[in-house]
Amino acid sequence: MLRALGYNDLTRFHMNEGHAALLALQLLGEEAQKAGRSSIRGEDIEKVRSKCVFTTHTPVPAGHDRFPMEYLTRVFPEQLNFFDLSDASAADLVRRILQSDRNISGLQEAARQGAAVNMTQLALSLSTYVNGVAKQHGETSRQMFPEVPIEAITNGVHAGTWTCPAFQQLFDRYIPSWREDNFSLRSALGLPAEDLWAALLIAKHELLELVRTKTGLHLDSEIFTIGFARRATGYKRADLILSDLDRLRQIAKDAGHFQIIFAGKAHPNDAGGKDIIRRIYKAKKALRKNVPVVFLDDYNLELGGKMTSGVDLWLNTPQFPLEASGTSGMKAALNGVPSLSILDGWWVEGHIEGVTGWSIGDTRRGSGNAAATDNQTEADSLYSKLESVILPLYYGERHKCLEVMQHTIAINGSFFNTQRMLQQYITDAYLR
């Protein structure tokens, strides 16, 4: 497609996830063709590698495609036969792609042996620069692929898109350069408290009006509101906050009333994700007299924007270390909404306890393993922070609550955006 559009002199190709890795096969074929050869050799591999950049996005196995070799030999018979397996570099590349420690005399033979093509290994092997999407994710990725140097460029979100209208107007009034220079949002520490609170109430009203329209439920704008919206799948643990319904009732009675708004979708084949949504509905029914719970269906970008700007607290409960980055909390930060989150993904970098939000569980972890996660301990930590710190702050120390909002924008909103992210890609990857 790039060639058909007239892009013939590109110096960098950026592959996101292994899904894009077949690009590298096409480039290898082009290099061999330029040299007047019908086979791919080491020199072609080096030329392609110098042009390619690869970003891996997830530590979850489903994000790393592996296909039976027979699929590729059927779809790309000519390109695959290009590999000159008498060339040491070409043979080594094939072994890495197939994750085989055996010498392979021919790709048809590999297909007969039941070999599988690892798309992530294909991209890793043919890229001059590889990165994860958060510092913690970079560390996790280096453990997954220890043979490859992997850097990290933390994701960011587009500030102009994910700042809601009320906060856009607030920033236009007091930080007029924020759209052109997202880093100027550091001046949010000087936003007048009354104007900041007014912007939050406008955004909150818009979300609660959407809730009323979609569900018929009238939520109180003066009640502390917790938001959780993302893909419904097991490791994201949307229902962690619902682990102990009696504890939630007691917190609401002793520390202050609160309400929870959920949104998300499960993949049609994700039975675990669908079960999580069923458990949310079951908890909603059980808690209806004490803690209002809402699940908004038809989750999309518009609803996501309303959610990340219209709540008082953004909740994120992934199973460490399976959150590569996460961006919903970044969107919330642009609207002054602090996070209560597991220290994984981007939150390891954005978290300052009591300043930009709060952590769930250990304040800092090294590289860990998802199987060792203690759901009960983390649920207890979540309840404790909500009961003893966050709700008392909201209902009893409004000025401190506003200070957290200011710091959330100034520290996280000013940094975790696409302007900073793209500048890093340019300097670290594209102009490397």
N, C-alpha and C positions, 0 to 999 in steps of 0.2 A: 504493500500500500504506500509506503514511504517513497519507493522508487516511482510508482505511478503518479505520485503527487509532485515529483520533481526534486525530491531531496536525495541528491546523489553524493554529497560531500560532507556527510555528517561525521563528526569526530568522536561522538559518544553516543552509546545506546544504553538506556537505563532500563533494566529489567526488574519489575516488581513481582516477587514470588516466582516460584519455578514454573508457573503456568506460561510465562513468557519465554521460556528458555529455548524453544524451537527457533527463535530469532538467531541464536548463535549458530545453529546448524546451517541456516541459510547463509550467514556471513562466511562460514568456513568454505562453503561451496563457491561463493563469489571469489574468495581469495585464491583458491585452487584454479578457478577459471582464468583469473587475471594472469596467473603464472603459466598458463597454457598446459595445465596438468589435469588429469582426471582423478587424481587421488589427493587426499588431505594429508599433509605432513606437518612436522613440528613448526616450521616457519609460518605456516598458515595459522596454526593455533596461537602462536605468539602475537601475530598481527591482530587477530580477533580479540584476544585477551586485552590488548592495549586499548581497545575501543569500548569495552563493555564494563558496565557498573551494575552491581546486583544488590538489591535490598531484600532481605528475608524478613517476614512480618510476623511469624508465629512459631512458638515452640510446640504447638499442638500437632500431632502426627497427620491429622486431616489436611493440614496446610502444606504438606510435602508430598506431591504426587509421585506415585510409582506406577508404571504401566508395563504390562508384559511386552517383552521384546518383539513378539510377533505383531503387535499393533504397529510398531514403527517400521518394521520390515515390509509390512503390507502397504502402509500409507506413503512411506518415503524410501522406496527400494533403491533408487539411484543415489540419493545423498548418503545413505548409510553405507553403501558399497564403495563410496569415495575413500573411506578410511584405509590408509596404507598401513596395515598391521605389522609390516616389516620395519616401519619407522618407530623407534622407541617411544617418542613423545606421543604419537598417535595411538599406539597400543596402550600406553599408560593412561591416556585420556579415556579410552574405551573402558578399561578396567575400572576406573574411578566412577564413570557414569553407571556402569553395571554393578558397582560395588562387589567386584569379583577379584579374588587374589590369584586366579588361575590365568595362564596364558590362553588367549582366545585366538584361534586360527582363522575364524571367520564369523561374521555376525549372524549368518544363517544358522551356524552351529550353536551360537549363543542362544538363539531363539529356541532351538530344539532342546537345549538344556534347561529351558524355563527361566532364563535370565529376565530381569526386570530393569527398565530404564528409570533411574532416579532423576526427576526433573530438577530438583534442587542441586544435586551434584553436578548436573550438566551446566547449570548457571554458575555455580561456585567455581568450577574448573575453568571456565572461560571468561572470568572477570578480573580486571586489574584492581578493582576496589569493591569490597563487600561490607555491608553495614547492617546492623540491627536498628530498631526504631526507638530505642531508649537505652540508657546506659546499662540498666539491669538486664535488658533483653540482649544487649551485646555480650554481656558476660555469660548468660544462659546459652546463647548461640555458639560461643567459643567452646563450651563444654560439649555441645551436640556435634560440632564439626571442628575438632581440635587440630586438624591438619591444615586449616585455612585461617589466615589472619583476618579477623572480623572487627571492624570498627563500630561506632554507634553515632547515629544522628537522630536525636529525639524528634518525634513528630510534632507538628503544630497544626492549628486550625485557622481558617481564614477569618480574621477579626471582623471584617465588614459584613460577612454573612451571618456569623453566629452571635454578634452583639444585637440584642433585641432593640426595637425602635425606641423604647423609653430610655435605655442606656446610651444608644446612639445620640439622642438629643442631649443627654447629660454631658457626654464627652464632647460633643460639638460646641457646647457652651463653655466648658472649662478647659478642655484639652484639644483645641481645634486642629492640631496637626496629627491626631491619633490615627487617621485612616492612612495617611502617607507614611507615617513613621510609628508603627505599633509600639516601639520601645518607649515612646513618649507617654504611654499609659502609666509609667512609673510615677507620674505626677498625680495619680489618683489618691495618693495620701493626703492631698490638699482638697479633695472634693468636700463640699459642705455636707454635713451629716444629714440635715433635713432634706436636701435635694436627693441624696443617695437613697434615703429611706422612701421618699416619694416615688422614685424610679422603680424600686423593688415592688412597692405596692401596686403600681400600674401593671408590671409584668405578672405579678401574682394574680391580680384580678383577671387578666386575660386567660391565664391557664385555668383558673377555677371556673370561668365562664365556659371554656371549652369542655371541662369535665361535666358541667351541668348540661350542656348541649348533647354530649355523647351518652351520658348515663342517667341524666335526670337527678343526680345527687347534688345537693347544695352543700359545698364545703365552706367553712368559715375562714375568711382571709386573715383573721387575727390568730388563728391556730398555727402552731409551728408545723411546717410541711416538709416532708422528706421525699425526694425524688429518686427513682431508679428506672433507667430506660436503656436497654441494650438488647442484643440478640439473646434469646432464651436458650441457653445451653448449659450443660451440667457444671462446667468449671467456673462459670460466672456466678453461680450460687445466688440467684435472685432471692431465694427464700431463706437465706441465712438469718435475716432479721426476724423471720417468723418461726425460729427454732423453738422458742418457749413463749407461748401465747400468754400464760399466766404472768410471766415476768413483764411482758409488754403492758398488760393491764395494770400491774402494780406501778410501773414507771409512770404511766399516764396519770394515775391517781396521786402519786407522791411528788413527782417532779414537774408535772405540767402536761396538758393535753397536746397530742400531736396526731398527724394524719399522714398516710403514706400513699403516694401515687406511683404505680408501676406502669410501664409500657414495654412492648417488645414483641418479637416474633420468633417462633421456633422453625427451624428447617423442617419441611414436610417429613423427612426421614429421621428426624432427631426425636426419638421416643422419650429420652430423658428430658429434653427441653419442654416437650408437651406436658410431661408429668409435673414439671416445676410450675407451669401456668395453672394446672389443675390444683396444686397445693396452695397457690396464692388465692384462688377463688374459694377454696375450702376455709382458709384462714380468714378471708374477708367476711364470710358468713359467721364464723365463730367470734370475731372481734367487733361486730357491727355496733354493739352498745357501748364499747369502750374506746376503740381506736378505729376511726374510719379508714378503710382500705379501698383503693380504686385500681382497677386494671383497665387501661385504655387500649382498645384494639386498633387495628389498621395503622400500626406504627410507621411513620414516614418522616421525611426531613422537616416538614412543617411542624408536626407534633413534637419532634425532637427539639426544635428551636424553642417551642413554648415550654417544654419541660425543663430544659437547661437554664432558662431565665426566670421561671416563675415559682421556684421552690426556695426554701430557706436553707436546705442542706442537700448536697449531692452524695449519694451512697454508692460505693463500689466495693464489691466483696469477692474478687476473683480468687481462685485457688493458686497460691504461690507455687511455682514461678511461671504460671501459664498465661499471664497477661503480658503480651508483648509490649504494648504501649497504652492503649486506651486513649480516647480523645474526648469522650463526653464530659469528663471533669474539666478539661481545658476550656470547652465551650461554656460550662457553668462559670468558670473563673472570670471570663470576660464580662459576666453579668453580676459579679460580686458574690457569687454563690460558693461558699467554701465546701470542701470535701471531707467526708468521713470514709476512709478507704484503707484497704490492705496495702501495705507498702510493697507494691509491685508495679511494673510498667513505669509510666511517667511520674507517678506519685512519689517514688523514691527521690526524685529530683525536686518536685514541687512542694513537698511537705515540709512545713515548719510548724511544729506542734503549738497549737493555740494561736498561731499567727495567720497561716493560710488555711488552716483546717486541723484535722485530727487523724491520727493513725488508729487502725484496728490491729490489735496483737502487738508483736514485737516491734520496737521502734526502729530497729535496723537488723537486717538479716544478710548473711552471706548467700552464696549460691545454695539453694535448697532443692528439695524434691517434693513434688506435689503429693506423693503418697504419704508423706510425713505430716501433712496438714491436720491440725486438731480443730475440727469444726466447733466443738463445744467451747474450747478455750477462746476461740476467736469470737464466737457469739457472745460469750460472757464479757469480753473486752468491749464489743460494740455496745452492749446494754449499759455497761459501766460508764462509758464516755457519754452516752446519751443522757443517762440519769444524773450523773454527778457533775458534769461539765457543761454540756451543750444546752440542755433545756434550762438550767438555772441562768446561764448567760443570756439566753434569748428573752426570758421573762423577767429577769431581775437586774440585768446590767446592759441595757440597750446600747449605751455608748460604747461598751467594749465589743458588742456584737457588730456595730458599725465599723469599728476599727479593724476587725477581722475581714469584713467586706472590702474595706479600702486596701488592705494588704494583699488580699486575694487578687484584686485587679492589678495592683502596682507590681507585684512580684511575679505572679503566674500569668496573668493576662498579657503583660508586656513582653513575656519571653516565649511562651508556648504557642507561637503563632507561625503561619506559613512564611512570613517575611524572614524571620530568623532562620527557619528550617531551610528555605531555599538558598539563602546566603551560605549556609554551611555546605549544602550539596555542591554549590558552585565552587567554593574554595577547596573543599576536601575531596570531592569526587570528580567533578567535570573538568576542572582545570588542573588536575593532579599531574 
